[in-house]
């Protein structure tokens, strides 16, 4: 269960990053591609309901499903509110430490943790106060955010 929660968390963060990326269209996820985190182009999120401070850097988009791949960067202490998506999300925590909550259960994640978040699973993320957190995520379909309690 811990591995599943970790995957879900990572995917969630990546999706958040992609949703807030600039208007330039990322390359196909089916083409040859090598990406370095050091070269990421960060942009603030413009998605309504996402608190200010989250930065995103898109990597690619699956041409068949419309599912994005990208990085998300959270400042220390950042809280991403509970929400759900229509498609499965897969995520890996690249740096930092986070508390990932899914369907009411909290998981403490460290770099390398992998999370799979099923469709409609309520989840949220809190980046620890010690350093920023970076997540790489991929979605099984187009990005949508359905915030819980809003």
PAZAPA-4460 file (N, C-alpha, C; in steps of 0.05 Angstrom, whole numbers, plus 32768, in hexadecimal, padded with zeros to 4 digits):
% residues 150
    n_x    n_y    n_z   ca_x   ca_y   ca_z    c_x    c_y    c_z   seq   type   mol
   8011   7FE8   8000   8000   8000   8000   8011   8019   8000     1      X     A
   8029   8018   800E   803A   802F   800F   8045   8036   7FF3     2      X     A
   804C   8022   7FE3   8056   8027   7FC8   8040   8033   7FB7     3      X     A
   8028   802A   7FBA   8011   8035   7FAA   800D   8052   7FB2     4      X     A
   800D   8058   7FCB   8009   8074   7FD4   8020   8086   7FCA     5      X     A
   8038   807C   7FCA   804F   808B   7FC1   804C   8091   7FA3     6      X     A
   8044   807E   7F93   8040   8082   7F76   802A   8097   7F72     7      X     A
   8015   8095   7F80   7FFF   80A8   7F7D   8008   80C4   7F83     8      X     A
   8017   80C7   7F98   8020   80E1   7FA0   8031   80EE   7F8A     9      X     A
   8044   80DF   7F7F   8056   80E9   7F6B   8047   80F2   7F52    10      X     A
   8035   80E1   7F49   8026   80E8   7F31   8015   8101   7F36    11      X     A
   800A   8103   7F4D   7FFA   811B   7F53   800A   8134   7F50    12      X     A
   8021   8134   7F5B   8032   814C   7F5A   803A   8153   7F3E    13      X     A
   8041   813F   7F2E   8048   8145   7F12   8031   8150   7F03    14      X     A
   801A   8145   7F07   8002   814F   7EF9   7FFD   816C   7F01    15      X     A
   8001   8172   7F1A   7FFD   818E   7F23   8010   81A0   7F15    16      X     A
   8028   8197   7F12   803C   81A8   7F04   8035   81AC   7EE7    17      X     A
   802C   8198   7EDA   8025   819A   7EBE   800D   81AC   7EB9    18      X     A
   7FFA   81AB   7ECB   7FE2   81BB   7EC8   7FE8   81D9   7EC9    19      X     A
   7FFF   81DF   7ED5   8006   81FB   7ED9   801C   8204   7EC6    20      X     A
   8022   81F4   7EB2   8038   81FA   7EA0   8030   820F   7E8B    21      X     A
   8045   821B   7E7F   8040   822F   7E6A   8030   8223   7E53    22      X     A
   8026   8234   7E41   8015   822C   7E2B   8024   821C   7E16    23      X     A
   803E   821C   7E15   804D   820D   7E01   8046   81F0   7E03    24      X     A
   8042   81E3   7DEC   803A   81C7   7DEC   8052   81B5   7DF1    25      X     A
   8051   81A3   7E05   8067   8191   7E0A   8068   817C   7DF4    26      X     A
   807F   816F   7DF1   8082   815A   7DDC   8072   8141   7DE3    27      X     A
   806E   8130   7DD0   8061   8116   7DD4   8071   8105   7DE7    28      X     A
   8063   80F7   7DF8   8070   80E4   7E0B   8079   80CB   7DFC    29      X     A
   8072   80C9   7DE3   8079   80B1   7DD3   8092   80B5   7DC2    30      X     A
   809C   80CE   7DC2   80B5   80D4   7DB3   80CD   80D0   7DC5    31      X     A
   80E5   80CC   7DB8   80FD   80CB   7DC8   8101   80E5   7DD7    32      X     A
   8107   80E3   7DF1   8109   80FB   7E01   811B   80F6   7E19    33      X     A
   812D   8108   7E1E   813E   8107   7E36   813A   8122   7E44    34      X     A
   8133   8121   7E5D   812D   8139   7E6C   813E   813B   7E86    35      X     A
   8148   8152   7E8B   8158   8157   7EA4   8149   816A   7EB5    36      X     A
   8147   8164   7ECF   813A   8176   7EE1   8148   8191   7EE2    37      X     A
   8162   8191   7EDE   8171   81AA   7EDE   8169   81BD   7EC8    38      X     A
   815D   81B2   7EB3   8154   81C3   7E9C   8137   81C9   7E9C    39      X     A
   8129   81C2   7EB2   810C   81C7   7EB3   8105   81E4   7EB1    40      X     A
   80F0   81EB   7EA2   80E6   8206   7E9F   80CE   8209   7EB1    41      X     A
   80D0   8216   7EC8   80BB   8218   7EDC   80A8   822F   7ED7    42      X     A
   808F   822A   7EDB   807A   823F   7ED9   8066   823C   7EEF    43      X     A
   805B   8252   7EF8   8047   8252   7F0D   802D   8246   7F02    44      X     A
   801F   8239   7F14   8005   822D   7F0D   7FF0   8242   7F09    45      X     A
   7FDE   823E   7EF5   7FC8   8250   7EF1   7FAD   8241   7EF6    46      X     A
   7FAF   8229   7F01   7F97   8219   7F05   7F87   8224   7F1D    47      X     A
   7F6E   822A   7F19   7F5E   8235   7F2F   7F5B   8220   7F45    48      X     A
   7F5F   8228   7F5E   7F5E   8217   7F75   7F79   820D   7F7F    49      X     A
   7F8E   8210   7F6F   7FA8   8208   7F78   7FB5   8221   7F86    50      X     A
   7FBD   821E   7F9F   7FC9   8235   7FAD   7FE3   823E   7F9F    51      X     A
   7FE8   8258   7FA0   8000   8264   7F94   8019   8256   7FA0    52      X     A
   802E   8255   7F8F   8048   824A   7F98   8050   8231   7F8A    53      X     A
   803E   8222   7F7F   8044   820A   7F70   804F   8211   7F55    54      X     A
   8065   8205   7F4D   8071   8209   7F32   806F   81EF   7F23    55      X     A
   806C   81F1   7F08   806A   81D9   7EF7   807D   81DB   7EE0    56      X     A
   8085   81C4   7ED6   8096   81C3   7EBE   808E   81AA   7EAE    57      X     A
   807F   81AE   7E98   8075   8197   7E88   808D   818A   7E7A    58      X     A
   8089   8170   7E75   809D   8160   7E67   8091   8156   7E4D    59      X     A
   8079   814A   7E4E   806D   813F   7E35   8050   8139   7E3A    60      X     A
   8043   8130   7E24   8027   8129   7E25   8023   8110   7E14    61      X     A
   8014   80FD   7E1F   800D   80E4   7E10   7FFA   80EC   7DFA    62      X     A
   8002   80E7   7DE0   7FF0   80F0   7DCA   7FD6   80E0   7DC8    63      X     A
   7FD5   80C9   7DD4   7FBD   80B8   7DD3   7FA9   80BF   7DE9    64      X     A
   7FB3   80C5   7E01   7FA1   80CA   7E18   7F9F   80E7   7E21    65      X     A
   7FB3   80F7   7E18   7FB4   8113   7E21   7FC0   8115   7E3D    66      X     A
   7FCA   80FF   7E48   7FD5   80FF   7E63   7FF1   810C   7E63    67      X     A
   7FF4   8120   7E75   800D   812F   7E77   8022   8121   7E88    68      X     A
   803B   8128   7E83   8052   8120   7E94   8060   813B   7E9B    69      X     A
   8068   813E   7EB4   8076   8156   7EBC   807F   8157   7ED8    70      X     A
   808E   816C   7EDF   8098   8170   7EFA   8086   8185   7F08    71      X     A
   8084   8182   7F22   8077   8196   7F33   808A   819D   7F4A    72      X     A
   808C   81B7   7F50   809E   81BF   7F65   808D   81CE   7F7A    73      X     A
   8090   81C5   7F93   8081   81D1   7FAA   8095   81DE   7FBD    74      X     A
   808F   81F7   7FC6   80A1   8204   7FD9   809E   81F6   7FF4    75      X     A
   80B2   81F9   8006   80B1   81EE   8021   8097   81F6   802F    76      X     A
   8089   81E2   803B   8071   81E7   804A   8058   81E9   8039    77      X     A
   805A   81E7   801F   8043   81E9   800D   802E   81D3   8011    78      X     A
   8015   81DB   8011   7FFF   81C8   8014   7FEE   81C8   7FFB    79      X     A
   7FED   81B2   7FED   7FDC   81AE   7FD6   7FC3   81A2   7FE0    80      X     A
   7FAB   81AF   7FDC   7F92   81A6   7FE8   7F88   818B   7FDD    81      X     A
   7F77   817E   7FED   7F6A   8165   7FE5   7F5A   8169   7FCB    82      X     A
   7F5D   8156   7FB9   7F50   8156   7F9F   7F4F   813A   7F93    83      X     A
   7F43   8138   7F7C   7F43   811F   7F6D   7F44   8124   7F50    84      X     A
   7F4B   810F   7F40   7F4D   8112   7F23   7F3C   80FB   7F16    85      X     A
   7F36   80FF   7EFC   7F26   80EB   7EED   7F38   80D4   7EE3    86      X     A
   7F52   80D8   7EE2   7F64   80C3   7ED8   7F7A   80BC   7EEC    87      X     A
   7F85   80A4   7EEA   7F9A   809C   7EFC   7FB2   80AE   7EF9    88      X     A
   7FBF   80B2   7F0F   7FD7   80C3   7F10   7FEE   80B2   7F1C    89      X     A
   8006   80B5   7F10   801E   80A7   7F19   8033   80BC   7F20    90      X     A
   8040   80B9   7F37   8053   80CE   7F40   806B   80C3   7F4F    91      X     A
   8081   80D1   7F4C   809A   80CB   7F5B   80A4   80E4   7F68    92      X     A
   80AA   80E2   7F82   80B5   80F9   7F90   80D3   80FA   7F89    93      X     A
   80DC   8110   7F7D   80F7   8113   7F75   8108   811E   7F8C    94      X     A
   80FE   8133   7F99   810D   813F   7FAF   80FA   8149   7FC5    95      X     A
   8105   814D   7FDD   80F5   8156   7FF3   80E8   8140   8002    96      X     A
   80D7   8147   8016   80C7   8134   8025   80AB   813E   8025    97      X     A
   8098   812D   8021   807C   8135   8021   806B   8122   8032    98      X     A
   8054   812D   803A   803F   811C   8046   802A   811B   8030    99      X     A
   8025   8103   8026   8011   80FE   8011   7FFA   80F1   801F   100      X     A
   7FE2   80FD   801A   7FCA   80F1   8026   7FB8   80E8   800F   101      X     A
   7FAE   80CF   8012   7F9C   80C4   7FFE   7F86   80B5   800C   102      X     A
   7F6D   80BD   8005   7F55   80B2   8011   7F58   80B0   8030   103      X     A
   7F62   80C6   803C   7F63   80C8   8059   7F7B   80BC   8066   104      X     A
   7F8D   80AE   8058   7FA4   80A2   8064   7FBD   80B2   805C   105      X     A
   7FCE   80B9   8070   7FE6   80C9   806A   7FFE   80B6   8067   106      X     A
   8010   80BE   8054   8029   80B0   804F   8040   80C4   804F   107      X     A
   8055   80BD   805D   806D   80CE   805D   807F   80C4   8046   108      X     A
   8084   80D6   8032   8094   80CE   801B   80AF   80DC   801A   109      X     A
   80C3   80CD   8010   80DE   80D8   800C   80E6   80D4   7FEF   110      X     A
   80FB   80E1   7FE6   8103   80DE   7FCA   8104   80C1   7FC1   111      X     A
   80F9   80BD   7FA9   80F7   80A2   7F9D   80DD   8095   7FA2   112      X     A
   80CC   80A0   7FB4   80B2   8094   7FB9   80A1   8096   7FA0   113      X     A
   8091   8081   7F9B   8080   8080   7F83   8063   807B   7F8C   114      X     A
   8051   808A   7F7F   8034   8089   7F87   8023   8085   7F6E   115      X     A
   800F   8074   7F71   7FFA   8071   7F5C   7FE0   807B   7F69   116      X     A
   7FD3   808E   7F5C   7FBA   809A   7F66   7FA4   8092   7F53   117      X     A
   7F92   8080   7F5C   7F7C   8078   7F4B   7F68   808F   7F45   118      X     A
   7F59   808D   7F30   7F45   80A2   7F2A   7F32   80A6   7F42   119      X     A
   7F2C   80BF   7F48   7F19   80C8   7F5D   7F23   80C3   7F79   120      X     A
   7F3C   80BA   7F7D   7F47   80B8   7F98   7F4D   80D4   7FA2   121      X     A
   7F43   80DB   7FBA   7F49   80F5   7FC6   7F65   80F5   7FD0   122      X     A
   7F75   8109   7FC8   7F90   810B   7FD1   7F9A   8127   7FD2   123      X     A
   7FAF   812B   7FE2   7FBB   8145   7FE6   7FD8   8141   7FEF   124      X     A
   7FE8   8157   7FEE   8004   8156   7FF4   800D   816D   8005   125      X     A
   801E   8168   8018   802A   817D   8028   8049   8179   8026   126      X     A
   8056   818E   801C   8074   818D   801A   807F   8195   8036   127      X     A
   8092   8186   8040   809E   818C   805A   80AB   81A7   805A   128      X     A
   80AE   81B3   8071   80B8   81CE   8073   80D6   81D1   806E   129      X     A
   80E5   81BB   806E   8102   81BC   806B   810D   81C3   8050   130      X     A
   80FF   81BC   803B   8109   81C1   8020   80F3   81BE   800B   131      X     A
   80F8   81C8   7FF3   80E3   81C6   7FDE   80E0   81A9   7FD6   132      X     A
   80C9   81A2   7FCA   80C3   8187   7FC1   80BF   8188   7FA3   133      X     A
   80CA   8174   7F95   80C6   8171   7F78   80BA   8155   7F72   134      X     A
   80A6   8155   7F62   8098   813C   7F5B   8097   813A   7F3C   135      X     A
   809B   8122   7F33   8098   811B   7F17   807F   810B   7F14   136      X     A
   806C   8113   7F03   8053   8104   7F01   804B   80FF   7EE4   137      X     A
   8039   80EC   7EE1   802E   80E5   7EC7   8010   80DE   7ECC   138      X     A
   7FFF   80E7   7EBA   7FE2   80E1   7EBC   7FDA   80CE   7EA5   139      X     A
   7FC5   80BF   7EAB   7FBB   80AC   7E97   7FA7   80B9   7E84   140      X     A
   7FA1   80D3   7E89   7F8F   80E2   7E78   7F92   80FF   7E7D   141      X     A
   7F81   8110   7E70   7F83   812D   7E74   7F81   8135   7E91   142      X     A
   7F8E   814C   7E98   7F8E   8156   7EB3   7F73   8163   7EBA   143      X     A
   7F6A   815C   7ED2   7F53   816A   7EDE   7F57   816A   7EFC   144      X     A
   7F4D   817F   7F09   7F4F   8182   7F26   7F33   8185   7F31   145      X     A
   7F2B   8174   7F43   7F12   8176   7F51   7F17   8178   7F6E   146      X     A
   7F17   8191   7F78   7F1F   8196   7F94   7F09   818D   7FA7   147      X     A
   7F11   8180   7FBD   7EFE   8175   7FD0   7EF5   818C   7FE3   148      X     A
   7EDC   818E   7FE7   7ED1   81A3   7FF9   7ECF   81BE   7FED   149      X     A
   7ED2   81C1   7FD2   7ED0   81DB   7FC6   7EB9   81DB   7FB2   150      X     A
***
